[in-house]
Amino acid sequence: MNEAKKREDFYNRLREQLQGDTQWPSEYLYKFIVPASNEKIAEIEAIFDGTGALIQRRDSSKGSYTSVSIKVTMDSPDAVIKKYLEVSEVEGVISL
């Protein structure tokens, strides 16, 4: 199975899960692992700019990665997935 198909399947399952067990709008918690780079963290934060998101950072013990947690009210499962797709464009980011 190619990467695009795996990604599509993942987001389809996520959409179904979010539709089934969440009332919208709802608060959603995103978690990302980012190579320790203020530039990359700023790119992620810019994606959530103007959303009223609460953003927390935590550096790894060796300082080579940063965990970024973003709590934000989203309108729908599709809005949640749209943000994941935008963040996936930032090189080196891992979505949890």
C-alpha positions as a Python dict, from the first residue, in 0.01 Angstrom:
ca = {
    (1, 'M'): (0, 0, 0),
    (2, 'N'): (148, 337, -94),
    (3, 'E'): (196, 626, 149),
    (4, 'A'): (-83, 840, 3),
    (5, 'K'): (-334, 557, 44),
    (6, 'K'): (-222, 488, 403),
    (7, 'R'): (-256, 856, 485),
    (8, 'E'): (-601, 875, 327),
    (9, 'D'): (-716, 566, 520),
    (10, 'F'): (-580, 710, 845),
    (11, 'Y'): (-768, 1038, 802),
    (12, 'N'): (-1088, 858, 698),
    (13, 'R'): (-1073, 649, 1018),
    (14, 'L'): (-1001, 960, 1226),
    (15, 'R'): (-1296, 1144, 1068),
    (16, 'E'): (-1531, 852, 1144),
    (17, 'Q'): (-1407, 829, 1502),
    (18, 'L'): (-1443, 1204, 1562),
    (19, 'Q'): (-1791, 1209, 1408),
    (20, 'G'): (-1899, 915, 1623),
    (21, 'D'): (-1780, 1018, 1966),
    (22, 'T'): (-1759, 1398, 1972),
    (23, 'Q'): (-2013, 1679, 1964),
    (24, 'W'): (-1899, 1971, 1752),
    (25, 'P'): (-1770, 2235, 1800),
    (26, 'S'): (-1534, 2075, 2050),
    (27, 'E'): (-1195, 2124, 2209),
    (28, 'Y'): (-925, 1914, 2040),
    (29, 'L'): (-571, 1840, 2152),
    (30, 'Y'): (-302, 1815, 1886),
    (31, 'K'): (39, 1675, 1975),
    (32, 'F'): (345, 1706, 1758),
    (33, 'I'): (713, 1617, 1792),
    (34, 'V'): (936, 1869, 1618),
    (35, 'P'): (1313, 1877, 1567),
    (36, 'A'): (1433, 2149, 1808),
    (37, 'S'): (1407, 2442, 1569),
    (38, 'N'): (1241, 2769, 1657),
    (39, 'E'): (1168, 2816, 1288),
    (40, 'K'): (969, 2490, 1260),
    (41, 'I'): (785, 2556, 1587),
    (42, 'A'): (697, 2904, 1461),
    (43, 'E'): (561, 2750, 1138),
    (44, 'I'): (330, 2524, 1341),
    (45, 'E'): (220, 2806, 1568),
    (46, 'A'): (142, 3023, 1263),
    (47, 'I'): (-96, 2753, 1135),
    (48, 'F'): (-299, 2796, 1454),
    (49, 'D'): (-263, 3176, 1468),
    (50, 'G'): (-593, 3351, 1532),
    (51, 'T'): (-769, 3036, 1654),
    (52, 'G'): (-741, 3108, 2026),
    (53, 'A'): (-526, 2798, 2068),
    (54, 'L'): (-339, 2724, 2389),
    (55, 'I'): (10, 2614, 2284),
    (56, 'Q'): (256, 2441, 2516),
    (57, 'R'): (613, 2338, 2439),
    (58, 'R'): (837, 2090, 2615),
    (59, 'D'): (1196, 2016, 2517),
    (60, 'S'): (1325, 1658, 2516),
    (61, 'S'): (1584, 1562, 2777),
    (62, 'K'): (1868, 1596, 2526),
    (63, 'G'): (1720, 1909, 2371),
    (64, 'S'): (1712, 1770, 2018),
    (65, 'Y'): (1330, 1762, 1993),
    (66, 'T'): (1042, 1970, 2118),
    (67, 'S'): (695, 1841, 2200),
    (68, 'V'): (426, 2089, 2094),
    (69, 'S'): (75, 2045, 2240),
    (70, 'I'): (-203, 2259, 2100),
    (71, 'K'): (-547, 2273, 2258),
    (72, 'V'): (-801, 2451, 2039),
    (73, 'T'): (-1175, 2456, 1976),
    (74, 'M'): (-1251, 2311, 1634),
    (75, 'D'): (-1579, 2322, 1443),
    (76, 'S'): (-1579, 1976, 1284),
    (77, 'P'): (-1378, 1661, 1215),
    (78, 'D'): (-1289, 1805, 873),
    (79, 'A'): (-1148, 2118, 1042),
    (80, 'V'): (-933, 1895, 1267),
    (81, 'I'): (-800, 1702, 968),
    (82, 'K'): (-736, 2022, 770),
    (83, 'K'): (-499, 2142, 1044),
    (84, 'Y'): (-319, 1805, 1051),
    (85, 'L'): (-268, 1830, 675),
    (86, 'E'): (-136, 2187, 703),
    (87, 'V'): (110, 2086, 977),
    (88, 'S'): (220, 1782, 776),
    (89, 'E'): (372, 2026, 525),
    (90, 'V'): (626, 2136, 789),
    (91, 'E'): (936, 1925, 731),
    (92, 'G'): (1033, 1680, 1007),
    (93, 'V'): (715, 1707, 1215),
    (94, 'I'): (567, 1391, 1365),
    (95, 'S'): (197, 1395, 1453),
    (96, 'L'): (92, 1191, 1755),
}
